[in-house]
Amino acid sequence: MYQGAPVVLASQSPRRKQLLEQANIPFTIQVADTDESFPADMPIPDVPVYIARQKAVVIAALTSPEKIIIAADTVVVLDDTIIGKPRDREDAIRILTALSGREHRVITGVVIRNAAKEVAFSKETGVFFNPLTQEQIAYYVDTFKPYDKAGAYAIQEWIGAVAIDKIEGCFYNVMGLPVSRVVEELERF
């Protein structure tokens, strides 16, 4: 069990909160509005770390130097294109229709830092969706309203049980935090 310096989670994601709680890491939550844009020519695997770093830097400036900040950002990638959060119902349906019957990648970037040190990494997981009917997609969107989720879905919800054929890599990474790697890095921190 982690017994180091106080940890601050720089995220309002209920899934990241749940994962740190499952790992028995004591933490507080502190969030601030940050710019989630990135340079257009940035390689896709670098994008989530870049955005996570922006979050961590802002929160580090607002908290005491001994505290350890954990910030993360998750992107869904289909055909070398980042799929963001859906704008509305139609966009969510469009995104899930594109993912249906296909493989995509989920990349989570994590930055762990205090005033003296920073560790940054990303983790990638391959996700394979079964073909979905338009009725299944509409049901999921209307019932679960995945508007705050990259790729318009959450693996731990109904769609994960019904649509996902297999994953290659860390399940928790798809939820938004590769928690075993975070624990490993915290223990070394």
C-alpha positions as CSV (number, residue, x, y, z in Angstrom):
1,M,0.0,0.0,0.0
2,Y,1.2,3.5,-0.9
3,Q,2.5,5.5,2.1
4,G,4.4,8.3,0.6
5,A,3.7,12.0,0.2
6,P,0.2,13.3,-0.1
7,V,-1.3,12.7,-3.6
8,V,-3.5,15.1,-5.5
9,L,-5.5,13.8,-8.4
10,A,-5.8,16.5,-11.1
11,S,-9.0,15.1,-12.6
12,Q,-12.7,15.2,-12.0
13,S,-13.2,11.8,-13.7
14,P,-15.2,9.5,-11.5
15,R,-13.4,6.6,-13.2
16,R,-9.9,7.8,-12.3
17,K,-11.1,8.5,-8.7
18,Q,-12.6,4.9,-8.5
19,L,-9.3,3.4,-9.8
20,L,-7.1,5.2,-7.2
21,E,-9.6,4.2,-4.5
22,Q,-9.4,0.6,-5.6
23,A,-5.6,0.8,-5.4
24,N,-5.9,2.1,-1.8
25,I,-4.0,5.3,-2.6
26,P,-5.1,8.1,-0.3
27,F,-5.6,11.3,-2.4
28,T,-7.5,14.6,-2.7
29,I,-9.0,16.0,-5.9
30,Q,-8.1,19.3,-7.3
31,V,-9.0,20.5,-10.8
32,A,-8.6,23.6,-12.8
33,D,-9.6,24.6,-16.3
34,T,-6.8,23.9,-18.7
35,D,-6.3,24.2,-22.4
36,E,-6.6,20.8,-24.0
37,S,-5.3,21.8,-27.4
38,F,-2.0,20.5,-28.7
39,P,0.3,21.4,-31.6
40,A,-1.2,20.1,-34.9
41,D,2.1,18.4,-35.9
42,M,2.5,16.5,-32.6
43,P,2.7,12.7,-33.0
44,I,-0.5,11.1,-31.7
45,P,1.1,9.0,-28.9
46,D,2.6,12.3,-27.4
47,V,-0.8,14.1,-27.3
48,P,-2.2,12.6,-24.0
49,V,1.1,13.2,-22.1
50,Y,1.2,16.7,-23.4
51,I,-2.3,17.5,-22.2
52,A,-1.8,15.6,-18.9
53,R,1.4,17.7,-18.3
54,Q,-0.6,20.9,-18.8
55,K,-3.1,19.8,-16.1
56,A,-0.3,18.8,-13.7
57,V,1.6,22.1,-14.1
58,V,-1.5,24.1,-13.3
59,I,-2.4,22.1,-10.2
60,A,1.3,22.0,-9.0
61,A,1.3,25.8,-9.1
62,L,-1.8,25.8,-6.9
63,T,-0.7,23.3,-4.2
64,S,2.2,22.8,-1.8
65,P,5.5,21.6,-3.2
66,E,5.7,18.3,-1.3
67,K,2.4,17.0,-2.8
68,I,2.5,14.6,-5.6
69,I,0.2,15.5,-8.5
70,I,-1.3,12.8,-10.8
71,A,-2.7,14.1,-14.0
72,A,-4.0,12.0,-17.0
73,D,-5.6,12.3,-20.3
74,T,-7.0,9.6,-22.5
75,V,-7.5,9.7,-26.3
76,V,-9.2,7.2,-28.6
77,V,-7.5,6.7,-32.0
78,L,-9.1,5.3,-35.1
79,D,-7.3,5.2,-38.4
80,D,-4.6,7.6,-37.0
81,T,-7.2,10.1,-36.1
82,I,-7.9,11.2,-32.5
83,I,-11.6,10.7,-31.7
84,G,-12.6,13.2,-29.0
85,K,-15.6,13.5,-26.8
86,P,-18.9,13.7,-28.8
87,R,-20.5,17.1,-29.2
88,D,-24.1,15.8,-29.1
89,R,-26.2,12.7,-29.7
90,E,-25.7,12.6,-33.4
91,D,-21.9,12.9,-33.0
92,A,-21.9,10.1,-30.4
93,I,-23.9,7.9,-32.9
94,R,-21.5,8.8,-35.7
95,I,-18.4,7.9,-33.5
96,L,-19.8,4.6,-32.4
97,T,-20.9,3.7,-35.9
98,A,-17.3,4.3,-37.0
99,L,-15.9,2.1,-34.2
100,S,-18.4,-0.7,-34.9
101,G,-16.7,-3.9,-36.1
102,R,-13.3,-2.3,-36.0
103,E,-10.2,-2.1,-33.9
104,H,-9.1,1.2,-32.3
105,R,-6.4,2.3,-29.8
106,V,-6.9,3.9,-26.5
107,I,-3.8,5.9,-25.3
108,T,-3.7,7.3,-21.8
109,G,-0.9,9.8,-20.9
110,V,0.0,10.2,-17.2
111,V,2.2,12.8,-15.5
112,I,3.2,12.3,-11.9
113,R,5.1,15.3,-10.4
114,N,6.0,17.4,-7.4
115,A,8.1,20.5,-7.2
116,A,11.4,18.5,-7.6
117,K,10.6,15.6,-10.0
118,E,8.4,14.5,-12.9
119,V,7.6,11.1,-14.4
120,A,5.6,11.0,-17.6
121,F,4.5,8.0,-19.6
122,S,1.7,6.7,-21.9
123,K,0.0,3.3,-22.1
124,E,-1.7,2.0,-25.2
125,T,-4.5,-0.6,-25.4
126,G,-6.0,-2.1,-28.5
127,V,-9.8,-2.5,-28.4
128,F,-11.8,-4.6,-30.8
129,F,-15.5,-3.8,-31.3
130,N,-18.0,-6.3,-32.6
131,P,-20.3,-5.0,-35.3
132,L,-23.2,-3.0,-33.6
133,T,-26.6,-2.3,-35.0
134,Q,-28.0,1.2,-35.2
135,E,-30.5,0.2,-32.5
136,Q,-27.8,-0.9,-30.1
137,I,-25.9,2.3,-30.7
138,A,-28.9,4.5,-30.2
139,Y,-29.9,2.5,-27.1
140,Y,-26.4,3.0,-25.6
141,V,-26.2,6.7,-26.4
142,D,-29.8,7.4,-25.2
143,T,-29.4,5.4,-22.0
144,F,-25.8,6.1,-20.9
145,K,-25.3,9.6,-22.5
146,P,-21.5,9.2,-23.1
147,Y,-20.9,12.8,-23.9
148,D,-18.0,13.2,-21.5
149,K,-16.1,10.2,-22.7
150,A,-13.4,10.1,-25.4
151,G,-14.6,7.8,-28.2
152,A,-18.2,8.1,-26.9
153,Y,-18.1,5.1,-24.7
154,A,-17.1,3.7,-21.3
155,I,-15.7,0.1,-21.3
156,Q,-17.2,-0.6,-17.9
157,E,-20.8,0.2,-19.1
158,W,-23.3,-1.9,-21.1
159,I,-21.4,-1.3,-24.3
160,G,-18.3,-2.9,-23.0
161,A,-20.1,-6.2,-22.2
162,V,-22.0,-6.2,-25.5
163,A,-19.7,-4.6,-28.1
164,I,-16.1,-5.4,-27.1
165,D,-14.8,-8.6,-28.5
166,K,-11.4,-8.4,-27.0
167,I,-8.7,-6.0,-25.8
168,E,-5.0,-6.2,-26.1
169,G,-3.4,-4.4,-23.1
170,C,-4.6,-2.9,-19.9
171,F,-8.4,-2.8,-19.2
172,Y,-8.0,0.0,-16.7
173,N,-6.1,2.1,-19.3
174,V,-9.3,2.1,-21.4
175,M,-11.2,3.3,-18.2
176,G,-8.8,6.2,-18.1
177,L,-5.9,5.3,-15.9
178,P,-3.3,2.5,-16.2
179,V,-3.4,2.1,-12.4
180,S,-0.8,-0.7,-12.0
181,R,1.8,1.5,-13.7
182,V,0.7,4.5,-11.6
183,V,1.1,2.5,-8.4
184,E,4.6,1.3,-9.6
185,E,5.7,4.8,-10.4
186,L,4.3,6.2,-7.1
187,E,6.2,3.6,-5.1
188,R,9.5,4.6,-6.9
189,F,8.7,8.3,-6.6
